[in-house]
Amino acid sequence: MDLQDQLKNLFPDHVSENISEETNNENGLWIQDDPIICKYEKRKGKPITILEGYTGATEDFKQLAKELKTKLSVGGTFKDDKIIIQGDYRDKIMSMLKAKGFKVKRVGG
């Protein structure tokens, strides 16, 4: 018996609201309804991939950045609520995020 069933037994006349805009993934990251924007830019002649639009906790986004950098074996940073990955890895990053349950939107180029 889960928590919802227990609450229904305690309060049978209560109408539950669907507040769960975000749900928790098995990795501890918050999955959101809005897609994460994955875009490509060139800075100083070098390609970078930028991920932005995550609405969860900052620590979760930093954890996601570290995991992406480790799996891709590339450098990058987390700055101003954006993940910046060195190189054009949009396809790999998008497939990794979709496997985790995120919605991803490709922007640029």
C-alpha positions in Angstrom: 0.0 0.0 0.0 1.6 3.3 -1.1 1.2 6.7 0.4 -1.7 7.8 -1.9 -3.8 4.8 -0.8 -3.1 5.5 2.9 -4.2 9.1 2.5 -7.4 8.0 0.7 -8.2 5.7 3.6 -7.6 8.5 6.2 -9.4 11.3 4.2 -12.0 9.6 1.9 -13.7 12.9 1.0 -10.5 14.7 -0.1 -10.0 15.4 -3.8 -6.3 15.1 -4.6 -4.7 17.6 -7.0 -2.1 16.7 -9.5 0.7 18.9 -8.3 3.4 16.6 -9.6 4.8 18.7 -12.4 8.2 17.2 -11.6 8.9 13.6 -10.7 11.9 12.1 -9.1 14.0 9.7 -11.3 15.8 6.6 -9.9 19.1 8.5 -10.2 17.8 11.2 -7.8 17.5 13.9 -10.6 14.2 15.8 -11.1 12.5 15.1 -14.4 10.6 18.1 -15.7 7.9 18.8 -18.2 9.7 21.5 -20.1 12.5 20.3 -22.4 16.1 21.0 -21.8 17.5 23.2 -24.6 20.6 21.7 -26.2 22.3 24.2 -28.5 25.6 24.5 -30.4 27.8 27.5 -30.6 31.3 28.5 -31.5 33.3 30.6 -29.1 36.8 31.7 -30.2 36.6 29.4 -33.2 36.0 26.3 -31.0 32.7 24.4 -30.9 30.8 24.0 -27.6 27.5 22.5 -26.6 25.2 24.3 -24.2 22.5 22.8 -22.1 20.0 25.1 -20.4 16.4 25.3 -19.1 16.6 22.8 -16.2 14.1 23.9 -13.5 15.2 21.5 -10.7 17.8 22.0 -8.0 21.1 23.5 -8.9 23.0 20.6 -7.2 21.1 18.1 -9.4 22.1 20.0 -12.6 25.7 20.1 -11.4 25.6 16.3 -10.8 24.2 15.9 -14.3 27.0 18.1 -15.7 29.6 16.0 -14.0 28.1 12.7 -15.2 27.9 14.0 -18.8 31.5 15.2 -18.8 32.7 11.8 -17.4 30.7 9.7 -19.9 31.9 11.8 -22.8 35.4 12.2 -21.5 35.5 15.9 -22.3 35.9 19.1 -20.4 33.2 21.5 -19.5 31.8 23.7 -16.8 28.6 24.6 -15.0 28.0 28.4 -15.1 24.9 30.6 -14.8 22.5 27.7 -14.7 24.0 26.3 -18.0 26.1 23.3 -18.7 28.9 24.1 -21.2 30.5 21.0 -22.8 33.6 21.4 -25.0 32.9 20.1 -28.5 29.9 19.3 -30.6 28.3 16.3 -28.7 24.6 17.2 -29.2 23.5 13.8 -30.5 25.3 11.8 -27.8 24.1 14.2 -25.0 20.5 14.1 -26.3 20.4 10.3 -26.5 21.9 10.1 -22.9 19.3 12.6 -21.5 16.4 10.8 -23.3 17.6 7.5 -21.8 17.3 9.2 -18.4 13.8 10.4 -19.1 14.4 14.0 -19.9 12.8 15.8 -22.8 15.4 17.5 -24.9 15.0 20.1 -27.7 17.8 20.7 -30.3 18.4 24.3 -31.1 20.9 25.7 -33.7 22.8 24.3 -36.6 
